[in-house]
Amino acid sequence: MKKIVIGVLGLVLVGGYWLSEYWYYLPGIIADIVTPIGENQPVIWAQGPSTSPSEGDDVDKLPNIIVVVADDLGFNDISYYGGGIAGGSVPTPHIDSIAKQGIHFTNGYTGNATCAPSRAALLTGRYPVRVGFEFTPVWQPFSKLIGGDSYKEENAENYPDMSDMGLPTSEQTLPEVLKEKGYHSIMLGKWHLGSDNGMTPNAQGFDEFLGFHAGAAMFMEEDDPNVVNSMQDFDTIDKFLWASLKYGVRFNKGDLFKPDSHLTDYFSRQAVQAIEANRHRPFFMYLAYNAPHTPLQSEKQDYDALSHIADHTERTYAGMMRGLDRGIGQVLASLEQNGLTDNTMVIFTSDNGGARYVGLPDLNKPYRGWKMTYFEGGIHTPYFIKWPNKIAPGSQYDSPVAHIDIFTTVLSSVGIALPDDRIIDGKDILKVALDPEQPPLDRPLFWRTGGYKVVQQNGWKLQLLEHNGKTWLFNLNEDPTEQRNLSASHPEKLNELRKVLYSIDDQMAEPLWPSLVDGSVVVDYAMDEKPEGDYETIIWEN
């Protein structure tokens, strides 16, 4: 009996130690029990008509719409602007072709500096904070893990369950409004706008969905012989992802199952099949890749092709970009093969800039800042639209545009009036960009995450931290990489923009749920770099 008691006590002590040190493995263990992942299953896309609409038919004139969103793509990850990952040695010809064959917006901006609010802005045409969708939904213990001393215990007591956090069902999404013209809407990839309670893709307007609801997923199983992994040991977020994420997707409302390849490749091939199934009817496709978001996992074939890159992390990341560009090329080739290229609008962007926690310093070059910050590195993103029937190759537009404009631009392009029961913040950017008689857009753009608030207008940008009164004022017309803070030397412009900022801020709603983290993010150094001397930080809430 004594031995049994000692044994039980030993197990309790070992278990207690394990939980205290490695508790972040629990979500994955619980998920395996509650929602086990099944073996791969075929995806059968709903087949459209067997023949094309008659020539001259109204449906025949409607363009197909494909919105491609990369995840945490750095401005310097693509080669279009003369840079690219690994010193420009990993070209992205297919992504670049969207700009070359259409229009590139030199000042394209995201809806937020993190994933979910940007996606909300893109799909609704509204500032996400207008409805309180201010913070990215995360599991509460995850916030505690990354928050450390900045974790807000006082806000955790009545914090909602993950199933209750997402895009409010009262919002009108792009696929919901496109139904007016008979569009068939398909979503592939990362959703991150709700996993239950009427907030899933199928409940928010999409006819078909293949992907995952959460903010990240494994690209392949960790021990797959065809994958190369790069773990960022200095980053608590990365540790959590490797411990808890699963390699699984769901089709519509079905159970999770394993894909049959690297997720980037899988979503690309399935997008091709969905295009073929819908080639004879107007469709809207939201292709939301999770690359190159962590965890960093490259297909081995891509990693092996980049032997000239010495740094393992950079080589793995570059391999992910190589796979992403190849997949987008497959989608563009499918449009050509099915005779759909000329009358398909293809939009390419990223949800936010590259992340500091990847540990690669040049992701957002030449801009300062990262994901989570409203410096240009966090919100200035590639922003391209290709539509051969309407847009001349090599077109360019320089006034600032943002994710909120995609909603309005798409609806205008297919002849649907904007909803009249709510404020729509986005503009029809093709109307102003393609008509030389139109004046440049001069409306202010606004971002907010808790007490970190930003406004940009007429080339001037004010960043404001209410937490400590810190302000940054930049003249982007003369200083696009935000090197010179003019707050002290231009007090009149500072006060002018402050008034603009708060006039917009006053229109916004209170957050749907409180922030749990109130921590600092270093602006000019990757997470594995040691800052030298004086360095600047912002305060990020989530």
C-alpha positions in Angstrom: 0.0 0.0 0.0 2.8 2.3 0.9 4.5 1.8 -2.5 1.2 2.6 -4.3 0.8 5.8 -2.4 4.4 6.8 -3.1 3.8 5.9 -6.8 0.6 8.0 -7.0 2.4 10.9 -5.3 5.2 10.6 -7.7 2.9 10.7 -10.7 1.1 13.7 -9.3 4.4 15.6 -8.8 5.7 14.7 -12.2 2.3 15.6 -13.8 2.3 18.9 -11.9 5.8 19.7 -13.1 4.9 18.8 -16.7 1.8 20.9 -16.6 3.6 23.9 -15.2 6.4 23.7 -17.8 4.6 22.3 -20.9 1.0 23.2 -20.4 0.8 24.7 -23.9 0.8 21.2 -25.3 -2.7 20.8 -23.7 -4.7 22.4 -26.5 -3.3 19.9 -29.0 -3.9 17.0 -26.7 -7.5 18.1 -26.0 -8.1 18.7 -29.7 -6.9 15.2 -30.6 -9.6 13.8 -28.2 -12.5 16.2 -29.0 -12.0 16.7 -32.7 -9.8 13.9 -34.1 -8.5 14.4 -37.6 -9.6 11.8 -40.1 -7.7 10.4 -43.1 -7.6 12.3 -46.4 -10.8 12.4 -48.3 -11.7 13.6 -51.8 -13.2 17.0 -52.3 -16.1 17.2 -54.7 -16.8 20.8 -55.7 -20.4 21.6 -56.7 -20.5 21.6 -60.5 -21.8 24.6 -62.4 -23.7 24.5 -65.7 -22.2 22.3 -68.4 -22.2 25.1 -71.0 -21.4 28.8 -71.0 -24.1 31.5 -70.9 -25.3 32.7 -74.3 -23.3 35.5 -75.7 -24.9 38.8 -74.7 -26.6 37.3 -71.7 -26.2 39.5 -68.6 -24.6 36.6 -66.8 -22.0 36.3 -69.6 -20.8 39.9 -68.9 -20.2 39.4 -65.2 -16.6 39.0 -64.3 -15.3 36.3 -62.1 -13.6 37.6 -58.9 -10.6 36.0 -57.3 -9.1 37.6 -54.1 -5.8 36.1 -53.2 -4.6 36.9 -49.7 -1.2 35.9 -48.4 -0.6 35.6 -44.6 2.1 37.8 -43.0 3.7 38.5 -46.3 6.6 41.0 -46.0 6.8 43.8 -48.5 10.2 42.5 -49.5 9.1 38.9 -50.0 8.2 39.4 -53.6 10.5 40.5 -56.5 8.2 42.9 -58.3 9.7 46.0 -56.6 13.3 45.0 -57.3 13.9 43.2 -54.0 12.8 39.8 -52.8 13.7 37.3 -50.1 17.4 36.2 -49.9 18.7 39.4 -51.6 16.3 39.0 -54.5 17.6 35.5 -55.4 14.1 33.9 -55.1 11.9 35.5 -57.8 8.2 35.5 -57.6 7.2 35.8 -61.3 3.6 34.7 -61.0 2.7 37.1 -58.2 4.7 39.8 -60.1 2.7 39.1 -63.3 -0.6 40.2 -61.6 0.9 43.7 -61.3 2.7 43.7 -64.7 -0.5 42.6 -66.5 -2.8 44.9 -64.5 -2.4 47.7 -62.0 -0.2 48.0 -59.0 -1.1 50.4 -56.2 2.1 51.9 -54.9 0.5 52.8 -51.6 -1.6 49.8 -50.7 -2.6 49.4 -47.1 -4.0 46.7 -44.9 -7.1 46.9 -42.7 -5.1 46.2 -39.6 -1.6 45.2 -38.5 -2.8 41.7 -37.5 -4.7 38.9 -39.2 -8.4 38.8 -38.3 -9.4 42.5 -38.3 -7.7 42.9 -41.8 -9.8 40.0 -43.1 -12.9 41.6 -41.7 -12.1 44.9 -43.4 -11.5 43.2 -46.7 -14.8 41.2 -46.7 -17.1 44.0 -45.4 -15.6 47.3 -46.7 -15.7 48.7 -43.2 -13.2 49.6 -40.6 -13.3 46.5 -38.3 -13.4 48.8 -35.3 -16.6 50.3 -36.6 -18.3 47.2 -35.3 -15.9 46.4 -32.4 -13.9 43.8 -34.2 -10.7 45.3 -32.8 -8.6 42.4 -31.6 -7.6 39.1 -33.2 -9.5 36.2 -31.6 -7.0 34.0 -29.6 -7.3 31.3 -27.0 -7.0 32.9 -23.6 -4.1 30.7 -22.3 -2.2 31.7 -25.5 -2.5 35.3 -24.5 -1.2 34.5 -21.1 1.8 32.7 -22.6 2.8 35.5 -24.9 1.8 38.3 -22.6 4.0 37.6 -19.6 4.0 40.6 -17.3 1.7 42.5 -19.7 -1.1 40.0 -19.3 -4.2 41.6 -17.9 -5.7 39.3 -15.3 -8.5 41.8 -14.6 -9.8 41.3 -18.2 -9.6 37.6 -18.2 -12.4 36.9 -15.7 -15.3 37.4 -18.1 -13.4 36.8 -21.3 -15.5 35.1 -24.0 -15.0 31.6 -25.3 -13.3 31.3 -28.7 -16.6 30.2 -30.2 -18.1 33.6 -29.3 -15.4 35.7 -30.9 -15.6 36.5 -34.6 -17.1 38.7 -37.3 -20.6 39.7 -36.1 -23.4 38.0 -38.1 -25.0 41.5 -38.5 -22.2 42.4 -41.0 -22.8 42.0 -44.7 -19.9 40.2 -46.3 -18.8 40.3 -50.0 -20.2 36.8 -50.8 -23.5 37.6 -49.2 -24.0 40.7 -51.3 -22.8 39.1 -54.5 -25.7 36.6 -54.3 -27.8 39.4 -55.7 -26.1 38.7 -59.1 -26.1 35.0 -58.7 -22.4 34.5 -57.9 -21.3 31.2 -56.6 -18.8 31.9 -53.7 -16.0 29.7 -52.7 -13.4 30.1 -49.9 -10.2 28.2 -49.5 -7.7 28.5 -46.7 -7.5 30.5 -43.5 -10.8 32.0 -42.2 -10.0 33.3 -38.6 -13.3 35.2 -38.4 -15.2 32.8 -36.2 -15.6 29.1 -35.6 -19.2 28.8 -34.3 -22.4 30.6 -33.6 -23.2 31.6 -37.2 -19.7 33.0 -37.9 -18.2 30.2 -40.0 -17.6 30.7 -43.8 -20.7 28.8 -44.8 -22.8 30.9 -42.5 -21.3 34.2 -43.7 -22.2 33.8 -47.4 -19.8 31.2 -48.9 -21.5 28.4 -50.8 -18.4 26.2 -50.3 -15.5 26.2 -47.9 -12.3 24.2 -47.7 -9.8 25.2 -45.1 -9.5 25.8 -41.3 -11.2 28.2 -39.0 -8.3 29.1 -36.7 -5.5 31.6 -37.2 -2.9 29.1 -38.2 -2.3 25.4 -39.1 0.5 23.0 -39.8 1.5 22.9 -43.5 2.5 19.3 -43.2 3.0 16.8 -40.4 6.3 17.6 -38.6 7.9 14.2 -39.4 6.9 14.0 -43.1 9.9 13.2 -45.2 8.9 15.7 -47.8 9.0 18.7 -45.4 11.7 20.9 -43.9 11.0 22.6 -40.6 12.4 25.7 -39.0 11.6 26.2 -35.3 12.1 29.6 -33.8 13.3 28.7 -30.3 13.5 32.4 -29.2 9.7 32.9 -29.8 7.0 31.8 -27.4 4.4 32.1 -30.2 6.3 29.6 -32.3 6.6 27.1 -29.4 2.9 27.3 -28.9 2.2 26.7 -32.6 4.4 23.7 -32.9 2.9 22.2 -29.7 -0.8 22.8 -30.5 -1.5 23.2 -34.2 -2.8 20.3 -36.3 -2.5 19.3 -39.9 -6.1 19.2 -41.0 -8.8 21.0 -43.0 -12.6 20.7 -43.3 -14.8 20.8 -46.3 -17.9 22.9 -45.6 -19.4 21.8 -42.3 -17.7 18.4 -42.3 -15.1 16.9 -39.9 -11.4 17.7 -40.0 -9.3 15.5 -42.3 -5.7 15.4 -43.5 -4.8 17.1 -46.8 -2.7 15.1 -49.2 0.2 17.5 -49.5 1.8 20.7 -48.2 -1.2 23.1 -47.5 0.0 25.7 -50.0 0.2 23.2 -52.7 -3.1 21.6 -51.6 -5.1 24.9 -51.6 -3.6 25.8 -55.0 -4.6 22.5 -56.6 -8.0 22.6 -55.1 -8.5 26.1 -56.3 -7.8 24.9 -59.8 -10.4 22.2 -59.5 -12.9 24.7 -58.1 -12.3 27.0 -61.1 -12.9 24.1 -63.5 -16.1 23.3 -61.7 -17.4 26.8 -62.0 -16.0 27.9 -65.4 -19.5 28.3 -66.9 -21.0 30.6 -64.2 -19.8 33.7 -62.4 -17.9 32.9 -59.3 -16.2 34.6 -56.4 -13.2 32.9 -54.9 -11.5 34.0 -51.7 -8.1 32.2 -51.7 -6.7 32.9 -48.3 -3.3 31.1 -48.1 -1.7 30.7 -44.7 1.8 31.1 -46.2 4.3 32.4 -45.2 2.9 32.5 -41.7 4.6 30.4 -39.0 5.2 27.6 -38.3 7.9 27.7 -41.0 7.6 24.5 -43.1 8.9 24.3 -46.7 8.3 21.5 -49.2 11.6 19.7 -49.4 11.8 20.2 -53.1 11.7 23.9 -52.7 14.2 23.9 -49.9 16.6 21.7 -51.9 16.3 24.1 -54.9 17.7 27.0 -52.7 21.0 25.6 -51.6 22.6 29.0 -52.2 20.9 30.3 -49.1 23.1 29.7 -46.1 20.7 30.6 -43.2 18.3 27.7 -42.5 15.4 29.9 -41.4 15.7 32.1 -44.4 16.0 29.1 -46.8 12.9 27.5 -45.3 11.0 30.8 -45.5 12.2 31.3 -49.1 11.0 27.8 -49.9 7.6 28.7 -48.6 7.5 31.8 -50.9 8.6 29.7 -53.8 5.7 27.3 -53.2 3.3 30.2 -52.8 4.3 31.8 -56.1 4.1 28.4 -57.9 0.6 27.8 -56.5 -0.6 31.2 -57.6 0.9 30.5 -61.0 -1.2 27.3 -61.2 -4.4 29.3 -60.4 -3.6 31.9 -63.1 -2.8 29.1 -65.6 -6.2 27.5 -64.9 -7.9 30.7 -65.8 -6.1 30.7 -69.1 -6.8 27.1 -69.8 -10.5 27.6 -69.2 -10.7 30.7 -71.2 -11.5 32.9 -68.2 -8.4 35.2 -68.0 -9.8 38.2 -69.8 -13.0 38.5 -67.8 -11.6 37.6 -64.3 -10.6 40.2 -61.8 -7.6 38.9 -59.8 -6.7 40.8 -56.6 -3.5 40.1 -54.7 -2.6 41.4 -51.3 -1.5 40.4 -47.8 -3.3 40.6 -44.5 -0.4 42.5 -42.9 3.3 42.8 -43.1 6.0 40.4 -42.1 6.3 39.3 -38.5 9.2 40.3 -36.1 9.0 36.8 -34.5 10.2 35.1 -37.7 13.7 36.4 -37.0 14.5 37.7 -40.5 15.4 41.4 -40.4 14.7 42.3 -44.1 11.2 41.0 -44.5 9.6 44.5 -44.8 12.6 46.3 -46.4 12.7 49.2 -47.1 10.1 50.0 -44.4 10.4 50.1 -40.7 8.2 48.0 -38.4 6.5 44.7 -38.4 3.2 42.9 -38.0 1.5 44.3 -34.9 2.9 47.8 -35.6 1.3 50.6 -37.7 4.7 51.6 -39.1 4.8 51.0 -42.9 6.3 47.6 -42.4 3.2 46.4 -40.6 0.5 47.8 -43.0 2.1 48.8 -46.3 1.5 45.7 -48.5 1.7 44.7 -52.2 -1.7 45.5 -53.7 -2.3 44.4 -57.3 -5.4 44.0 -59.5 -5.4 42.2 -62.9 -8.5 42.3 -65.2 -7.5 42.3 -68.9 -11.0 43.3 -70.1 -10.8 46.5 -68.1 -7.2 47.3 -67.0 -4.3 48.0 -69.3 -1.0 46.2 -68.5 1.5 48.2 -66.5 -1.0 50.5 -64.9 -0.2 52.3 -61.7 -2.0 54.4 -59.1 -0.2 56.3 -56.3 -2.9 57.6 -53.9 -3.3 55.4 -50.8 -5.8 52.5 -51.1 -6.7 49.9 -48.4 -8.4 46.6 -47.8 -11.7 48.4 -47.1 -11.7 49.3 -50.8 -11.9 45.8 -52.2 -15.6 45.4 -51.1 -16.7 48.6 -52.8 -14.6 48.1 -55.9 -15.9 44.5 -56.5 -19.5 45.5 -56.1 -19.2 48.5 -58.4 -17.5 46.3 -61.0 -20.4 43.9 -61.1 -23.1 46.5 -60.9 -24.3 46.1 -57.3 -25.2 49.1 -55.3 -23.6 49.5 -51.9 -25.8 48.6 -48.8 -27.6 51.7 -47.8 -28.3 50.7 -44.2 -24.7 51.2 -42.9 -21.6 53.2 -43.4 -19.3 51.7 -46.0 -15.7 53.1 -45.6 -14.3 51.7 -48.8 -14.1 53.5 -52.2 -14.2 52.2 -55.8 -10.5 52.4 -56.5 -10.7 51.3 -60.1 -13.0 54.1 -60.9 -10.5 56.7 -59.7 -7.4 54.9 -60.8 -8.5 54.2 -64.4 -10.2 57.6 -65.1 -7.7 60.4 -65.6 -10.5 62.9 -65.0 -11.0 61.7 -61.4 -9.2 63.6 -58.7 -6.8 61.7 -56.4 -8.3 60.1 -53.3 -7.6 62.3 -50.4 -9.8 60.7 -47.7 -8.1 59.8 -44.4 -7.3 56.2 -43.5 -7.6 55.1 -39.9 -6.3 52.2 -37.8 -6.8 51.4 -34.1 -5.7 48.7 -31.7 -6.7 49.8 -28.2 -4.8 52.9 -27.3 -2.5 52.7 -30.4 -4.2 54.9 -33.0 -3.1 56.1 -36.4 -4.4 58.3 -39.2 -3.0 59.1 -42.6 -4.1 61.8 -45.0 -2.6 63.6 -47.9 0.7 62.0 -47.4 1.0 62.9 -43.7 0.8 60.1 -41.0 0.2 60.4 -37.3 0.9 57.5 -35.0 -0.3 58.0 -31.4 0.1 55.9 -28.2 -2.4 57.0 -25.6 -0.7 54.7 -23.1 2.3 57.1 -22.8 1.5 60.1 -25.0 4.2 59.2 -27.6 3.5 60.5 -31.1 5.2 60.0 -34.5 4.4 62.4 -37.3 5.8 61.6 -40.7 5.6 63.3 -44.1 5.4 60.2 -46.3 5.6 62.3 -49.5 9.2 63.1 -48.6 10.0 60.4 -46.1 8.2 57.2 -47.1 10.3 55.0 -44.8 9.5 57.0 -41.7 13.0 58.0 -40.7 12.2 61.6 -39.4 9.7 62.1 -36.7 8.3 65.7 -37.2 6.1 65.8 -34.1 8.2 68.5 -32.4 8.9 70.6 -35.4 5.4 70.6 -36.9 3.0 71.2 -34.0 0.3 72.7 -36.2 0.2 69.6 -38.5 0.3 67.4 -35.4 -2.7 69.1 -34.0 -4.5 69.0 -37.3 -4.1 65.3 -37.7 -4.9 64.6 -34.1 -8.3 66.3 -34.7 -8.9 64.2 -37.8 -7.9 61.0 -35.9 -10.3 61.6 -33.0 -13.1 62.7 -35.3 -13.0 59.2 -36.8 -12.2 57.5 -33.6 -15.4 58.9 -32.0 -17.4 57.1 -34.7 -16.1 53.7 -33.8 -17.5 51.1 -31.5 -16.2 49.7 -28.2 -14.3 46.4 -28.6 -16.5 43.3 -28.7 -14.2 41.8 -26.1 -11.4 43.3 -24.0 -7.7 43.0 -24.7 -5.6 40.6 -22.6 -2.1 41.7 -23.6 -0.6 45.2 -23.4 3.0 44.7 -24.4 5.7 46.5 -26.2 6.9 45.6 -29.7 10.4 46.8 -30.9 10.1 48.7 -34.2 13.5 48.2 -35.8 14.9 44.8 -34.7 13.8 41.3 -35.4 13.0 39.2 -32.3 16.3 37.4 -32.2 18.3 40.6 -32.5 19.6 42.5 -29.5 18.6 46.2 -29.7 21.5 48.6 -29.4 21.4 52.0 -27.6 18.1 53.8 -27.7 15.4 52.0 -29.6 11.7 52.6 -30.3 8.8 50.5 -29.3 5.0 50.6 -29.8 2.5 49.2 -27.3 0.4 46.5 -28.9 -2.9 45.4 -27.3 -4.8 42.2 -28.1 
